[in-house]
Each structure stands twice: as structure tokens, then as C-alpha cells.
Amino acid sequence: MRHLPRTPVYAGALVAGVCLAGAPGGATGQEADVMEAEVMEGAGITAVPGIELGHHTLEARPTGCTVVLAREGAVGGVDVRGGAPGTREIALLDPVNTVDVVHAVVLSGGSAFGLDAASGVMRYLDEHDVGYRVGTKVVPIVVGAILFDLGLEGETKIRPGPDCGYAAAAAASGGPVAEGNVGAGAGATVGKLAGMGRAMKGGFGTASVTLPDGLVVAAAVAVNALGDVVDPATGRVVAGVRTSDGSGLADARRLLRAAGQAEGAPDAPAAAGNTTIGVVATNARLTKAQATKMAQMAQDGLARTIYPAHTPYDGDTVFALATGTHEGAVDLVRLGALAAEVLAEAVLRAVRAAQGLPGLPAVRDLVGG
């Protein structure tokens, strides 16, 4: 397994051959034969102090869930730009509403069924006395979003539920983060403009930047886009809809200009079932309104790397978390710009770390990938 390219600000080593599947305590040898994951050391979303991440990947079919924990609480925000979102508890993130703390963000496969994973996270946090204090009671504040991965081969009634959420929460730590075919990215796909027969494998990715003054901005994302993934540094397509012979990349930009005229024009019914969902996090001290603006600006990271993004068939949703441990002055312009930058990097890492499934090659499977 090869190392993934990265820019200097996203420093960190990659360790191959690590599996996060099955029980929270780790994978068995048999599981390791069928699922591997890239692992980013010290430069993913867990670089933000107080943020933990855990995956749980189901074995019976490619799907799973990912939990981002803030046990001490974090100020939250959200921005939804896609036309087909599936979300949980996002109304409370509106700056006009009372509760200003979030304890977990759940990203899950399984379409709307995957929203049930949050119930398991609630149970885990309740058992550990983590939540919003209401008198003598504790209520965990858990928000979430889902992506559609029911189109892959296998029994569609196998999908993330409360047990998946509980296992992911129990596995959460502030250590290295697995990328690729794990958690919410296990069944993710990209490049579906010409149908699933010419799509490619998506995945889960993470990235971060730490500035000299101690400010940290980071992102984690499950990439399941209708469109292509494009490297903004070069303008080249990294992963997406393949040519009719399956050996190369057709380029969604060209297909959309030729829609209805040329081979490979988009097929709208086949395009359903997408959504890129993610979290940006920082140690800055933000209000709910500022966290919401950070999430809005972070969406530019999706627009830079996914073409087309925010379509009627994608439910693109980005959460923001601010732990407030950094005492420096808040520069929201800088925060939002960096959030977009690390989210874009996380998208690229997600597809580059992905491994192919039958009929769904990954970047590494294509000639020159």
C-alpha cells in the first residue's frame, strides 16, 4: 500500500494495513484479510484537542458509521447545501436556539435508516455521564447526517443501526484516524453521472493544519458524490465517472457539456443515491453564529474538489465544532478559509485512500492512479 501525497502543512506519517472493523477492540486476523485502512498519524481531525473519532465498519456488506466525539462539549454549527439531505437534530444548531453545545456528530451510511446509529451514541454517552445538564439529568446532544450506500451489492437490510453507533463511540479516541473504506466511507462511491456501472469507490478522509500560534483547524469527510473529485491544485480529475471501457476517466465537466448529445451523457434516474458529509473542527472559541459561518465557508472545500457539488441528488452537509481551548483572538476569515482548505484536502485523501470493490475500482486501480 503506497503513501498518499500531501502538502507540507498536513504533516504526518501513514501506516498501512490497519483494520477498524468488527468489535470496538480491533479486528481479527480474518477481518484484516478483507478490510484494510490507511491511517493518518497526528494530522487528522483528532489534532484538535478534545476531539475524538471512532469508526465501525460492518462486515456483511460495505457500510458503516463514524462518530466524532467532543466529550467536554463543543459549540456547533451546520451548513446544508445539497438537495437531498438526511440529518438529525440540526435545528438546535440554529444560532437563535438555546442549546449551544454538541457532544457528538454521527456520520453514517445506510440512507435514512442510518440515522438510527445516533441512538447508540446517545446510549454510550449516557452510560458515561456525558451530556447537557438539565437539573439532575444529563442529555447527550448528538447531531448527524447520512449518505446513501444502499446501491452496492449485498442485502440492503444490512445497514448501520444503534449497535453500529455504540461501537463507533466506544472505539473513539484522540489517536490516529483510519481513512479509506472505513466507517461512513465503507460504501461510499463517486462519479455516478453515467450510472453505477461507471462509478468509482469513494471513502473517508481527514486532514488538519496547526498554525504557529497554536490554532488548529481540521476536517473529516465521507465522500459519496454524484460528481467527480478534482484536484484544485492541478485541475485534473482524480476519481469519478469512467470512460465506457472502464479504463480511464471521462471527466464530468465534458459529459455535462455534451449531455443529450454524446455517449456517456448523465442519466438522472441512475444519479440518485449520493451525499458528501463531513465535520470541520477547531480549538478556537466561537459562538454558534461563528461556528455556522465556519461551516458555510468550509463548503467551499467541497465546491473546489467535487464537480458538480450540491446537486439535487446530493445531500451535502458540513458540521462545525469549536472546542474553545485556544485563547487567541478569533479571525473568522482565517478560520473559514482554513476550514475550506482542510476539507478539500480531506476529500482528496478519501478517494486516494479508498480500495476498490468488485465493479468499483479505486484511484489506485486505474493506470497512472
Buried (B, 14 or more C-beta within 10 A) or exposed (E): BEEBEBEEBBBBEBBEEBBBBBEBEEBEEEBBEEBBBBBBEBBBBBBBBBBBBBBBBBBEBBBBBBBBBBBBBBBBBBBBBBEBBBBBBBEBBEEEEEBBBBBBBBBBBBBBBBBBBBBBBBBBBBEBEBBBEEEEEBBBBBBBBBBBBBBBEBEBEBBBBBBBBBBBBBBBEBEBBBBBBBBBBBBBBBBBBBBBEBBBBBBBBBBBBBEEEEBBBBBBBBBBBBBBBBBBEEEEBBBBBBBEEEEEBBBBBEBBEBEEEEEBBBEEEBBBBBBBBBBBBBBBBBBBBBBBBBBBBBBBBBBBBBBBBBBEBBBBBBBBBBBBBBEEEBEBEEBBBBBBBBBBBBBBBBBBBBBBBEEBBBBBEBEEB
